[in-house]
Amino acid sequence: MLDGPDNVVSVPRYKHHEITGWYTAKNPNFGGLSPRDYLRGRDWSEHVRVGQQALRQFEVLK
């Protein structure tokens, strides 16, 4: 599913770096965990939800 056609989005390089940083930084919205740590062991729908949140936050998606 990770590399599936439904999960591929073209993202400008700078936005990619911003989102990657966001995934690794501690975040109060995830109980003080980084989004990456928060998602460990969670189901695919939660990964999709958080990923879409990041894409909207960094204005890759509207």
PQR file of N, CA, C, O and H, with PARSE charges and radii, in Angstrom:
ATOM      1  N   MET A   1       0.815  -1.192   0.000 -0.4000 1.5000
ATOM      2  CA  MET A   1       0.000   0.000   0.000 -0.0000 2.0000
ATOM      3  C   MET A   1       0.862   1.260   0.000  0.5500 1.7000
ATOM      4  O   MET A   1       0.488   2.279  -0.580 -0.5500 1.4000
ATOM      5  N   LEU A   2       2.004   1.180   0.647 -0.4000 1.5000
ATOM      6  CA  LEU A   2       2.861   2.354   0.757 -0.0000 2.0000
ATOM      7  C   LEU A   2       3.268   2.898  -0.597  0.5500 1.7000
ATOM      8  O   LEU A   2       3.243   4.112  -0.796 -0.5500 1.4000
ATOM      9  H   LEU A   2       2.308   0.352   1.118  0.4000 1.0000
ATOM     10  N   ASP A   3       3.635   2.054  -1.521 -0.4000 1.5000
ATOM     11  CA  ASP A   3       4.057   2.480  -2.851 -0.0000 2.0000
ATOM     12  C   ASP A   3       2.959   2.328  -3.897  0.5500 1.7000
ATOM     13  O   ASP A   3       3.229   2.412  -5.095 -0.5500 1.4000
ATOM     14  H   ASP A   3       3.654   1.067  -1.359  0.4000 1.0000
ATOM     15  N   GLY A   4       1.734   2.108  -3.460 -0.4000 1.5000
ATOM     16  CA  GLY A   4       0.622   1.931  -4.389 -0.0000 2.0000
ATOM     17  C   GLY A   4       0.279   3.222  -5.118  0.5500 1.7000
ATOM     18  O   GLY A   4       0.580   4.312  -4.632 -0.5500 1.4000
ATOM     19  H   GLY A   4       1.514   2.041  -2.486  0.4000 1.0000
ATOM     20  N   PRO A   5      -0.348   3.100  -6.281 -0.5600 1.5000
ATOM     21  CA  PRO A   5      -0.676   4.283  -7.081  0.2800 2.0000
ATOM     22  C   PRO A   5      -1.609   5.260  -6.366  0.5500 1.7000
ATOM     23  O   PRO A   5      -1.599   6.450  -6.681 -0.5500 1.4000
ATOM     24  N   ASP A   6      -2.407   4.793  -5.422 -0.4000 1.5000
ATOM     25  CA  ASP A   6      -3.299   5.680  -4.669 -0.0000 2.0000
ATOM     26  C   ASP A   6      -2.565   6.464  -3.593  0.5500 1.7000
ATOM     27  O   ASP A   6      -3.143   7.350  -2.964 -0.5500 1.4000
ATOM     28  H   ASP A   6      -2.415   3.827  -5.166  0.4000 1.0000
ATOM     29  N   ASN A   7      -1.287   6.142  -3.377 -0.4000 1.5000
ATOM     30  CA  ASN A   7      -0.537   6.762  -2.296 -0.0000 2.0000
ATOM     31  C   ASN A   7       0.664   7.561  -2.798  0.5500 1.7000
ATOM     32  O   ASN A   7       1.576   7.860  -2.027 -0.5500 1.4000
ATOM     33  H   ASN A   7      -0.817   5.422  -3.888  0.4000 1.0000
ATOM     34  N   VAL A   8       0.669   7.905  -4.071 -0.4000 1.5000
ATOM     35  CA  VAL A   8       1.802   8.635  -4.634 -0.0000 2.0000
ATOM     36  C   VAL A   8       1.352  10.042  -5.010  0.5500 1.7000
ATOM     37  O   VAL A   8       0.378  10.219  -5.742 -0.5500 1.4000
ATOM     38  H   VAL A   8      -0.072   7.662  -4.698  0.4000 1.0000
ATOM     39  N   VAL A   9       2.068  11.035  -4.502 -0.4000 1.5000
ATOM     40  CA  VAL A   9       1.770  12.432  -4.781 -0.0000 2.0000
ATOM     41  C   VAL A   9       3.076  13.117  -5.153  0.5500 1.7000
ATOM     42  O   VAL A   9       4.095  12.924  -4.490 -0.5500 1.4000
ATOM     43  H   VAL A   9       2.859  10.891  -3.907  0.4000 1.0000
ATOM     44  N   SER A  10       3.046  13.910  -6.205 -0.4000 1.5000
ATOM     45  CA  SER A  10       4.215  14.685  -6.584 -0.0000 2.0000
ATOM     46  C   SER A  10       4.304  15.900  -5.653  0.5500 1.7000
ATOM     47  O   SER A  10       3.379  16.709  -5.578 -0.5500 1.4000
ATOM     48  H   SER A  10       2.218  14.067  -6.743  0.4000 1.0000
ATOM     49  N   VAL A  11       5.431  16.012  -4.948 -0.4000 1.5000
ATOM     50  CA  VAL A  11       5.611  17.074  -3.962 -0.0000 2.0000
ATOM     51  C   VAL A  11       6.905  17.815  -4.288  0.5500 1.7000
ATOM     52  O   VAL A  11       7.942  17.185  -4.493 -0.5500 1.4000
ATOM     53  H   VAL A  11       6.182  15.355  -5.008  0.4000 1.0000
ATOM     54  N   PRO A  12       6.854  19.151  -4.336 -0.5600 1.5000
ATOM     55  CA  PRO A  12       8.095  19.898  -4.559  0.2800 2.0000
ATOM     56  C   PRO A  12       9.145  19.544  -3.500  0.5500 1.7000
ATOM     57  O   PRO A  12       8.810  19.254  -2.351 -0.5500 1.4000
ATOM     58  N   ARG A  13      10.393  19.573  -3.896 -0.4000 1.5000
ATOM     59  CA  ARG A  13      11.494  19.162  -3.023 -0.0000 2.0000
ATOM     60  C   ARG A  13      11.476  19.895  -1.676  0.5500 1.7000
ATOM     61  O   ARG A  13      11.631  19.263  -0.631 -0.5500 1.4000
ATOM     62  H   ARG A  13      10.666  19.808  -4.829  0.4000 1.0000
ATOM     63  N   TYR A  14      11.289  21.211  -1.691 -0.4000 1.5000
ATOM     64  CA  TYR A  14      11.303  21.981  -0.448 -0.0000 2.0000
ATOM     65  C   TYR A  14      10.166  21.539   0.478  0.5500 1.7000
ATOM     66  O   TYR A  14      10.366  21.382   1.682 -0.5500 1.4000
ATOM     67  H   TYR A  14      11.163  21.724  -2.541  0.4000 1.0000
ATOM     68  N   LYS A  15       8.967  21.338  -0.093 -0.4000 1.5000
ATOM     69  CA  LYS A  15       7.824  20.881   0.710 -0.0000 2.0000
ATOM     70  C   LYS A  15       8.102  19.495   1.277  0.5500 1.7000
ATOM     71  O   LYS A  15       7.737  19.205   2.416 -0.5500 1.4000
ATOM     72  H   LYS A  15       8.804  21.466  -1.072  0.4000 1.0000
ATOM     73  N   HIS A  16       8.745  18.642   0.493 -0.4000 1.5000
ATOM     74  CA  HIS A  16       9.102  17.310   0.963 -0.0000 2.0000
ATOM     75  C   HIS A  16       9.995  17.399   2.211  0.5500 1.7000
ATOM     76  O   HIS A  16       9.798  16.664   3.178 -0.5500 1.4000
ATOM     77  H   HIS A  16       9.042  18.877  -0.433  0.4000 1.0000
ATOM     78  N   HIS A  17      10.971  18.302   2.176 -0.4000 1.5000
ATOM     79  CA  HIS A  17      11.859  18.473   3.328 -0.0000 2.0000
ATOM     80  C   HIS A  17      11.099  19.009   4.540  0.5500 1.7000
ATOM     81  O   HIS A  17      11.350  18.584   5.668 -0.5500 1.4000
ATOM     82  H   HIS A  17      11.131  18.899   1.390  0.4000 1.0000
ATOM     83  N   GLU A  18      10.180  19.933   4.313 -0.4000 1.5000
ATOM     84  CA  GLU A  18       9.366  20.462   5.418 -0.0000 2.0000
ATOM     85  C   GLU A  18       8.512  19.362   6.044  0.5500 1.7000
ATOM     86  O   GLU A  18       8.438  19.239   7.267 -0.5500 1.4000
ATOM     87  H   GLU A  18       9.976  20.278   3.397  0.4000 1.0000
ATOM     88  N   ILE A  19       7.872  18.568   5.197 -0.4000 1.5000
ATOM     89  CA  ILE A  19       7.002  17.499   5.702 -0.0000 2.0000
ATOM     90  C   ILE A  19       7.810  16.434   6.422  0.5500 1.7000
ATOM     91  O   ILE A  19       7.385  15.931   7.462 -0.5500 1.4000
ATOM     92  H   ILE A  19       7.932  18.668   4.203  0.4000 1.0000
ATOM     93  N   THR A  20       8.963  16.087   5.884 -0.4000 1.5000
ATOM     94  CA  THR A  20       9.828  15.105   6.542 -0.0000 2.0000
ATOM     95  C   THR A  20      10.230  15.601   7.929  0.5500 1.7000
ATOM     96  O   THR A  20      10.226  14.832   8.891 -0.5500 1.4000
ATOM     97  H   THR A  20       9.309  16.495   5.039  0.4000 1.0000
ATOM     98  N   GLY A  21      10.573  16.873   8.033 -0.4000 1.5000
ATOM     99  CA  GLY A  21      10.908  17.453   9.334 -0.0000 2.0000
ATOM    100  C   GLY A  21       9.733  17.403  10.288  0.5500 1.7000
ATOM    101  O   GLY A  21       9.905  17.115  11.473 -0.5500 1.4000
ATOM    102  H   GLY A  21      10.576  17.498   7.252  0.4000 1.0000
ATOM    103  N   TRP A  22       8.549  17.678   9.787 -0.4000 1.5000
ATOM    104  CA  TRP A  22       7.340  17.641  10.607 -0.0000 2.0000
ATOM    105  C   TRP A  22       7.098  16.231  11.143  0.5500 1.7000
ATOM    106  O   TRP A  22       6.733  16.061  12.306 -0.5500 1.4000
ATOM    107  H   TRP A  22       8.410  17.912   8.825  0.4000 1.0000
ATOM    108  N   TYR A  23       7.303  15.215  10.292 -0.4000 1.5000
ATOM    109  CA  TYR A  23       7.102  13.827  10.706 -0.0000 2.0000
ATOM    110  C   TYR A  23       8.070  13.401  11.805  0.5500 1.7000
ATOM    111  O   TYR A  23       7.761  12.489  12.572 -0.5500 1.4000
ATOM    112  H   TYR A  23       7.600  15.353   9.347  0.4000 1.0000
ATOM    113  N   THR A  24       9.229  14.039  11.898 -0.4000 1.5000
ATOM    114  CA  THR A  24      10.228  13.613  12.886 -0.0000 2.0000
ATOM    115  C   THR A  24      10.249  14.483  14.145  0.5500 1.7000
ATOM    116  O   THR A  24      10.920  14.136  15.117 -0.5500 1.4000
ATOM    117  H   THR A  24       9.480  14.780  11.275  0.4000 1.0000
ATOM    118  N   ALA A  25       9.525  15.608  14.143 -0.4000 1.5000
ATOM    119  CA  ALA A  25       9.524  16.514  15.301 -0.0000 2.0000
ATOM    120  C   ALA A  25       8.427  16.135  16.285  0.5500 1.7000
ATOM    121  O   ALA A  25       7.340  15.721  15.882 -0.5500 1.4000
ATOM    122  H   ALA A  25       8.980  15.889  13.353  0.4000 1.0000
ATOM    123  N   LYS A  26       8.711  16.275  17.560 -0.4000 1.5000
ATOM    124  CA  LYS A  26       7.693  16.026  18.581 -0.0000 2.0000
ATOM    125  C   LYS A  26       6.546  17.000  18.377  0.5500 1.7000
ATOM    126  O   LYS A  26       6.750  18.160  18.018 -0.5500 1.4000
ATOM    127  H   LYS A  26       9.594  16.611  17.887  0.4000 1.0000
ATOM    128  N   ASN A  27       5.326  16.504  18.613 -0.4000 1.5000
ATOM    129  CA  ASN A  27       4.145  17.283  18.296 -0.0000 2.0000
ATOM    130  C   ASN A  27       3.106  17.093  19.403  0.5500 1.7000
ATOM    131  O   ASN A  27       2.746  15.958  19.714 -0.5500 1.4000
ATOM    132  H   ASN A  27       5.160  15.562  18.904  0.4000 1.0000
ATOM    133  N   PRO A  28       2.621  18.179  20.002 -0.5600 1.5000
ATOM    134  CA  PRO A  28       1.631  18.039  21.075  0.2800 2.0000
ATOM    135  C   PRO A  28       0.316  17.409  20.598  0.5500 1.7000
ATOM    136  O   PRO A  28      -0.421  16.837  21.401 -0.5500 1.4000
ATOM    137  N   ASN A  29       0.019  17.511  19.305 -0.4000 1.5000
ATOM    138  CA  ASN A  29      -1.205  16.906  18.777 -0.0000 2.0000
ATOM    139  C   ASN A  29      -1.151  15.384  18.773  0.5500 1.7000
ATOM    140  O   ASN A  29      -2.175  14.725  18.591 -0.5500 1.4000
ATOM    141  H   ASN A  29       0.618  17.976  18.653  0.4000 1.0000
ATOM    142  N   PHE A  30       0.030  14.829  18.972 -0.4000 1.5000
ATOM    143  CA  PHE A  30       0.204  13.376  18.989 -0.0000 2.0000
ATOM    144  C   PHE A  30       0.747  12.919  20.340  0.5500 1.7000
ATOM    145  O   PHE A  30       1.532  11.974  20.421 -0.5500 1.4000
ATOM    146  H   PHE A  30       0.862  15.364  19.119  0.4000 1.0000
ATOM    147  N   GLY A  31       0.319  13.599  21.389 -0.4000 1.5000
ATOM    148  CA  GLY A  31       0.725  13.219  22.739 -0.0000 2.0000
ATOM    149  C   GLY A  31       2.202  13.435  23.006  0.5500 1.7000
ATOM    150  O   GLY A  31       2.799  12.725  23.815 -0.5500 1.4000
ATOM    151  H   GLY A  31      -0.319  14.366  21.323  0.4000 1.0000
ATOM    152  N   GLY A  32       2.797  14.415  22.328 -0.4000 1.5000
ATOM    153  CA  GLY A  32       4.215  14.694  22.515 -0.0000 2.0000
ATOM    154  C   GLY A  32       5.135  13.809  21.690  0.5500 1.7000
ATOM    155  O   GLY A  32       6.354  13.977  21.722 -0.5500 1.4000
ATOM    156  H   GLY A  32       2.312  14.992  21.671  0.4000 1.0000
ATOM    157  N   LEU A  33       4.559  12.868  20.954 -0.4000 1.5000
ATOM    158  CA  LEU A  33       5.347  12.012  20.059 -0.0000 2.0000
ATOM    159  C   LEU A  33       5.482  12.684  18.710  0.5500 1.7000
ATOM    160  O   LEU A  33       4.694  13.566  18.368 -0.5500 1.4000
ATOM    161  H   LEU A  33       3.569  12.732  20.928  0.4000 1.0000
ATOM    162  N   SER A  34       6.466  12.276  17.950 -0.4000 1.5000
ATOM    163  CA  SER A  34       6.527  12.714  16.553 -0.0000 2.0000
ATOM    164  C   SER A  34       5.416  11.970  15.809  0.5500 1.7000
ATOM    165  O   SER A  34       5.015  10.884  16.228 -0.5500 1.4000
ATOM    166  H   SER A  34       7.106  11.559  18.228  0.4000 1.0000
ATOM    167  N   PRO A  35       4.913  12.544  14.710 -0.5600 1.5000
ATOM    168  CA  PRO A  35       3.917  11.801  13.940  0.2800 2.0000
ATOM    169  C   PRO A  35       4.415  10.404  13.540  0.5500 1.7000
ATOM    170  O   PRO A  35       3.643   9.446  13.554 -0.5500 1.4000
ATOM    171  N   ARG A  36       5.681  10.289  13.190 -0.4000 1.5000
ATOM    172  CA  ARG A  36       6.230   8.985  12.806 -0.0000 2.0000
ATOM    173  C   ARG A  36       6.122   7.989  13.971  0.5500 1.7000
ATOM    174  O   ARG A  36       5.720   6.843  13.771 -0.5500 1.4000
ATOM    175  H   ARG A  36       6.308  11.067  13.179  0.4000 1.0000
ATOM    176  N   ASP A  37       6.480   8.423  15.183 -0.4000 1.5000
ATOM    177  CA  ASP A  37       6.377   7.529  16.343 -0.0000 2.0000
ATOM    178  C   ASP A  37       4.916   7.228  16.681  0.5500 1.7000
ATOM    179  O   ASP A  37       4.568   6.098  17.026 -0.5500 1.4000
ATOM    180  H   ASP A  37       6.807   9.354  15.346  0.4000 1.0000
ATOM    181  N   TYR A  38       4.074   8.244  16.577 -0.4000 1.5000
ATOM    182  CA  TYR A  38       2.647   8.062  16.847 -0.0000 2.0000
ATOM    183  C   TYR A  38       2.039   7.003  15.915  0.5500 1.7000
ATOM    184  O   TYR A  38       1.220   6.188  16.342 -0.5500 1.4000
ATOM    185  H   TYR A  38       4.357   9.161  16.296  0.4000 1.0000
ATOM    186  N   LEU A  39       2.443   7.024  14.656 -0.4000 1.5000
ATOM    187  CA  LEU A  39       1.854   6.114  13.669 -0.0000 2.0000
ATOM    188  C   LEU A  39       2.352   4.680  13.766  0.5500 1.7000
ATOM    189  O   LEU A  39       1.720   3.772  13.227 -0.5500 1.4000
ATOM    190  H   LEU A  39       3.108   7.685  14.309  0.4000 1.0000
ATOM    191  N   ARG A  40       3.460   4.465  14.437 -0.4000 1.5000
ATOM    192  CA  ARG A  40       4.011   3.114  14.548 -0.0000 2.0000
ATOM    193  C   ARG A  40       2.969   2.177  15.166  0.5500 1.7000
ATOM    194  O   ARG A  40       2.505   2.404  16.283 -0.5500 1.4000
ATOM    195  H   ARG A  40       3.973   5.204  14.874  0.4000 1.0000
ATOM    196  N   GLY A  41       2.607   1.126  14.432 -0.4000 1.5000
ATOM    197  CA  GLY A  41       1.661   0.125  14.919 -0.0000 2.0000
ATOM    198  C   GLY A  41       0.199   0.471  14.681  0.5500 1.7000
ATOM    199  O   GLY A  41      -0.679  -0.323  15.018 -0.5500 1.4000
ATOM    200  H   GLY A  41       2.983   0.942  13.524  0.4000 1.0000
ATOM    201  N   ARG A  42      -0.082   1.632  14.112 -0.4000 1.5000
ATOM    202  CA  ARG A  42      -1.477   2.014  13.855 -0.0000 2.0000
ATOM    203  C   ARG A  42      -1.913   1.523  12.471  0.5500 1.7000
ATOM    204  O   ARG A  42      -1.088   1.197  11.618 -0.5500 1.4000
ATOM    205  H   ARG A  42       0.631   2.277  13.839  0.4000 1.0000
ATOM    206  N   ASP A  43      -3.218   1.480  12.280 -0.4000 1.5000
ATOM    207  CA  ASP A  43      -3.731   0.949  11.013 -0.0000 2.0000
ATOM    208  C   ASP A  43      -3.526   1.933   9.859  0.5500 1.7000
ATOM    209  O   ASP A  43      -3.231   3.111  10.057 -0.5500 1.4000
ATOM    210  H   ASP A  43      -3.889   1.744  12.973  0.4000 1.0000
ATOM    211  N   TRP A  44      -3.696   1.395   8.639 -0.4000 1.5000
ATOM    212  CA  TRP A  44      -3.407   2.162   7.423 -0.0000 2.0000
ATOM    213  C   TRP A  44      -4.267   3.418   7.325  0.5500 1.7000
ATOM    214  O   TRP A  44      -3.787   4.451   6.857 -0.5500 1.4000
ATOM    215  H   TRP A  44      -3.936   0.438   8.478  0.4000 1.0000
ATOM    216  N   SER A  45      -5.531   3.355   7.757 -0.4000 1.5000
ATOM    217  CA  SER A  45      -6.411   4.521   7.649 -0.0000 2.0000
ATOM    218  C   SER A  45      -5.881   5.693   8.479  0.5500 1.7000
ATOM    219  O   SER A  45      -6.045   6.850   8.092 -0.5500 1.4000
ATOM    220  H   SER A  45      -5.921   2.517   8.138  0.4000 1.0000
ATOM    221  N   GLU A  46      -5.260   5.405   9.592 -0.4000 1.5000
ATOM    222  CA  GLU A  46      -4.674   6.475  10.413 -0.0000 2.0000
ATOM    223  C   GLU A  46      -3.448   7.066   9.725  0.5500 1.7000
ATOM    224  O   GLU A  46      -3.228   8.276   9.796 -0.5500 1.4000
ATOM    225  H   GLU A  46      -5.126   4.465   9.906  0.4000 1.0000
ATOM    226  N   HIS A  47      -2.654   6.240   9.066 -0.4000 1.5000
ATOM    227  CA  HIS A  47      -1.508   6.734   8.301 -0.0000 2.0000
ATOM    228  C   HIS A  47      -1.990   7.680   7.195  0.5500 1.7000
ATOM    229  O   HIS A  47      -1.404   8.739   6.969 -0.5500 1.4000
ATOM    230  H   HIS A  47      -2.833   5.258   9.009  0.4000 1.0000
ATOM    231  N   VAL A  48      -3.062   7.280   6.514 -0.4000 1.5000
ATOM    232  CA  VAL A  48      -3.612   8.106   5.433 -0.0000 2.0000
ATOM    233  C   VAL A  48      -4.119   9.426   6.000  0.5500 1.7000
ATOM    234  O   VAL A  48      -3.849  10.483   5.428 -0.5500 1.4000
ATOM    235  H   VAL A  48      -3.537   6.420   6.698  0.4000 1.0000
ATOM    236  N   ARG A  49      -4.842   9.386   7.105 -0.4000 1.5000
ATOM    237  CA  ARG A  49      -5.393  10.599   7.720 -0.0000 2.0000
ATOM    238  C   ARG A  49      -4.290  11.577   8.085  0.5500 1.7000
ATOM    239  O   ARG A  49      -4.385  12.763   7.768 -0.5500 1.4000
ATOM    240  H   ARG A  49      -5.060   8.528   7.569  0.4000 1.0000
ATOM    241  N   VAL A  50      -3.241  11.094   8.748 -0.4000 1.5000
ATOM    242  CA  VAL A  50      -2.132  11.953   9.170 -0.0000 2.0000
ATOM    243  C   VAL A  50      -1.367  12.470   7.948  0.5500 1.7000
ATOM    244  O   VAL A  50      -0.958  13.631   7.923 -0.5500 1.4000
ATOM    245  H   VAL A  50      -3.163  10.131   9.005  0.4000 1.0000
ATOM    246  N   GLY A  51      -1.173  11.631   6.951 -0.4000 1.5000
ATOM    247  CA  GLY A  51      -0.486  12.063   5.737 -0.0000 2.0000
ATOM    248  C   GLY A  51      -1.241  13.162   5.018  0.5500 1.7000
ATOM    249  O   GLY A  51      -0.639  14.131   4.556 -0.5500 1.4000
ATOM    250  H   GLY A  51      -1.505  10.688   6.971  0.4000 1.0000
ATOM    251  N   GLN A  52      -2.556  13.020   4.918 -0.4000 1.5000
ATOM    252  CA  GLN A  52      -3.358  14.059   4.280 -0.0000 2.0000
ATOM    253  C   GLN A  52      -3.339  15.344   5.099  0.5500 1.7000
ATOM    254  O   GLN A  52      -3.332  16.442   4.542 -0.5500 1.4000
ATOM    255  H   GLN A  52      -3.045  12.232   5.293  0.4000 1.0000
ATOM    256  N   GLN A  53      -3.331  15.206   6.407 -0.4000 1.5000
ATOM    257  CA  GLN A  53      -3.230  16.378   7.286 -0.0000 2.0000
ATOM    258  C   GLN A  53      -1.933  17.134   6.998  0.5500 1.7000
ATOM    259  O   GLN A  53      -1.937  18.359   6.884 -0.5500 1.4000
ATOM    260  H   GLN A  53      -3.337  14.315   6.860  0.4000 1.0000
ATOM    261  N   ALA A  54      -0.837  16.409   6.883 -0.4000 1.5000
ATOM    262  CA  ALA A  54       0.458  17.041   6.608 -0.0000 2.0000
ATOM    263  C   ALA A  54       0.448  17.729   5.244  0.5500 1.7000
ATOM    264  O   ALA A  54       0.943  18.848   5.112 -0.5500 1.4000
ATOM    265  H   ALA A  54      -0.834  15.413   6.976  0.4000 1.0000
ATOM    266  N   LEU A  55      -0.108  17.073   4.236 -0.4000 1.5000
ATOM    267  CA  LEU A  55      -0.145  17.663   2.897 -0.0000 2.0000
ATOM    268  C   LEU A  55      -0.990  18.935   2.873  0.5500 1.7000
ATOM    269  O   LEU A  55      -0.680  19.872   2.138 -0.5500 1.4000
ATOM    270  H   LEU A  55      -0.510  16.163   4.343  0.4000 1.0000
ATOM    271  N   ARG A  56      -2.045  18.970   3.665 -0.4000 1.5000
ATOM    272  CA  ARG A  56      -2.864  20.187   3.742 -0.0000 2.0000
ATOM    273  C   ARG A  56      -2.132  21.278   4.539  0.5500 1.7000
ATOM    274  O   ARG A  56      -2.114  22.444   4.144 -0.5500 1.4000
ATOM    275  H   ARG A  56      -2.297  18.209   4.262  0.4000 1.0000
ATOM    276  N   GLN A  57      -1.548  20.890   5.634 -0.4000 1.5000
ATOM    277  CA  GLN A  57      -0.838  21.857   6.486 -0.0000 2.0000
ATOM    278  C   GLN A  57       0.281  22.570   5.712  0.5500 1.7000
ATOM    279  O   GLN A  57       0.503  23.767   5.895 -0.5500 1.4000
ATOM    280  H   GLN A  57      -1.562  19.943   5.956  0.4000 1.0000
ATOM    281  N   PHE A  58       0.973  21.834   4.858 -0.4000 1.5000
ATOM    282  CA  PHE A  58       2.080  22.413   4.095 -0.0000 2.0000
ATOM    283  C   PHE A  58       1.644  22.846   2.696  0.5500 1.7000
ATOM    284  O   PHE A  58       2.470  23.092   1.817 -0.5500 1.4000
ATOM    285  H   PHE A  58       0.792  20.862   4.709  0.4000 1.0000
ATOM    286  N   GLU A  59       0.323  22.931   2.515 -0.4000 1.5000
ATOM    287  CA  GLU A  59      -0.309  23.474   1.315 -0.0000 2.0000
ATOM    288  C   GLU A  59       0.105  22.774   0.018  0.5500 1.7000
ATOM    289  O   GLU A  59       0.250  23.399  -1.032 -0.5500 1.4000
ATOM    290  H   GLU A  59      -0.348  22.731   3.230  0.4000 1.0000
ATOM    291  N   VAL A  60       0.290  21.455   0.127 -0.4000 1.5000
ATOM    292  CA  VAL A  60       0.491  20.645  -1.067 -0.0000 2.0000
ATOM    293  C   VAL A  60      -0.891  20.256  -1.615  0.5500 1.7000
ATOM    294  O   VAL A  60      -1.091  20.194  -2.828 -0.5500 1.4000
ATOM    295  H   VAL A  60       0.172  20.947   0.980  0.4000 1.0000
ATOM    296  N   LEU A  61      -1.831  19.998  -0.711 -0.4000 1.5000
ATOM    297  CA  LEU A  61      -3.237  19.752  -1.041 -0.0000 2.0000
ATOM    298  C   LEU A  61      -4.087  20.840  -0.393  0.5500 1.7000
ATOM    299  O   LEU A  61      -3.691  21.443   0.605 -0.5500 1.4000
ATOM    300  H   LEU A  61      -1.668  20.049   0.274  0.4000 1.0000
ATOM    301  N   LYS A  62      -5.238  21.077  -0.966 -0.4000 1.5000
ATOM    302  CA  LYS A  62      -6.173  22.060  -0.375 -0.0000 2.0000
ATOM    303  C   LYS A  62      -7.264  21.365   0.390  0.5500 1.7000
ATOM    304  O   LYS A  62      -8.139  22.023   0.953 -0.5500 1.4000
ATOM    305  H   LYS A  62      -5.559  20.587  -1.777  0.4000 1.0000
TER
END
